[in-house]
Amino acid sequence: SAVSYFYYLRVIIVMYMRPARSEDEHRGLGFGLAPKLAVIAAGVAVVALFFFADRPLEWAHRSAGSLWTPPAPAVAALGR
């Protein structure tokens, strides 16, 4: 535990408690058009699935049900 405290606290210290080397150090960093569109598409998909999850859940249930069917004697034994 002590080793993990040292390791993780060191990360926090480096991230938040040291001054930046310069104001312009991170100015040139940014995302291109493709990553921005991917994030927007993923967000739209999450919102759409939140409101319209019935059909994908039905497909998943039908797909999972088709993976394995118990053998006939087991089905007959369950019906008794």
C-alpha positions as CSV (number, residue, x, y, z in Angstrom):
1,S,0.0,0.0,0.0
2,A,2.8,2.4,0.8
3,V,4.4,1.9,-2.5
4,S,1.1,2.5,-4.3
5,Y,0.6,5.7,-2.3
6,F,4.0,7.0,-3.4
7,Y,3.3,6.1,-7.0
8,Y,-0.1,7.7,-7.3
9,L,0.6,10.7,-5.2
10,R,3.6,11.4,-7.4
11,V,1.4,11.5,-10.4
12,I,-0.9,14.0,-8.7
13,I,2.0,16.2,-7.6
14,V,3.4,16.2,-11.1
15,M,0.1,17.0,-12.7
16,Y,-1.2,19.7,-10.4
17,M,1.4,21.1,-8.0
18,R,4.2,22.0,-10.4
19,P,4.1,25.2,-12.5
20,A,3.9,24.9,-16.2
21,R,7.1,25.5,-18.1
22,S,5.5,28.2,-20.2
23,E,2.1,29.6,-21.0
24,D,2.4,28.6,-24.7
25,E,3.4,25.0,-24.0
26,H,0.1,23.4,-24.8
27,R,-1.2,26.0,-27.2
28,G,-0.6,24.0,-30.4
29,L,-2.3,20.9,-29.1
30,G,-5.7,20.2,-30.5
31,F,-7.9,17.7,-32.3
32,G,-8.4,17.4,-36.0
33,L,-11.7,17.2,-37.7
34,A,-12.0,13.4,-37.7
35,P,-11.6,12.9,-33.9
36,K,-14.2,15.7,-33.3
37,L,-16.7,14.0,-35.7
38,A,-16.1,10.7,-34.0
39,V,-16.8,12.1,-30.6
40,I,-19.9,13.8,-31.9
41,A,-21.2,10.6,-33.6
42,A,-20.5,8.6,-30.4
43,G,-22.5,11.2,-28.3
44,V,-25.4,11.1,-30.7
45,A,-25.4,7.3,-30.6
46,V,-25.4,7.2,-26.8
47,V,-28.3,9.7,-26.7
48,A,-30.2,7.8,-29.4
49,L,-29.7,4.5,-27.6
50,F,-30.9,6.0,-24.4
51,F,-34.2,7.0,-25.9
52,F,-34.7,4.3,-28.5
53,A,-33.1,1.2,-26.9
54,D,-36.1,-1.2,-27.5
55,R,-35.1,-2.5,-30.9
56,P,-31.4,-3.1,-30.2
57,L,-32.3,-4.8,-26.9
58,E,-34.8,-7.0,-28.8
59,W,-32.1,-7.9,-31.3
60,A,-29.6,-8.7,-28.5
61,H,-32.2,-10.8,-26.7
62,R,-33.1,-12.8,-29.9
63,S,-29.4,-13.2,-30.7
64,A,-28.5,-14.5,-27.2
65,G,-31.4,-16.9,-27.3
66,S,-30.2,-18.4,-30.6
67,L,-26.8,-19.2,-29.2
68,W,-27.8,-22.3,-27.2
69,T,-30.9,-24.4,-27.0
70,P,-31.0,-27.1,-24.4
71,P,-31.1,-30.7,-25.8
72,A,-34.5,-32.3,-26.3
73,P,-34.5,-34.6,-23.2
74,A,-33.7,-31.6,-20.9
75,V,-36.6,-29.6,-22.4
76,A,-39.0,-32.6,-21.9
77,A,-37.8,-33.0,-18.3
78,L,-38.5,-29.3,-17.7
79,G,-42.1,-29.6,-19.0
80,R,-43.2,-32.2,-16.4
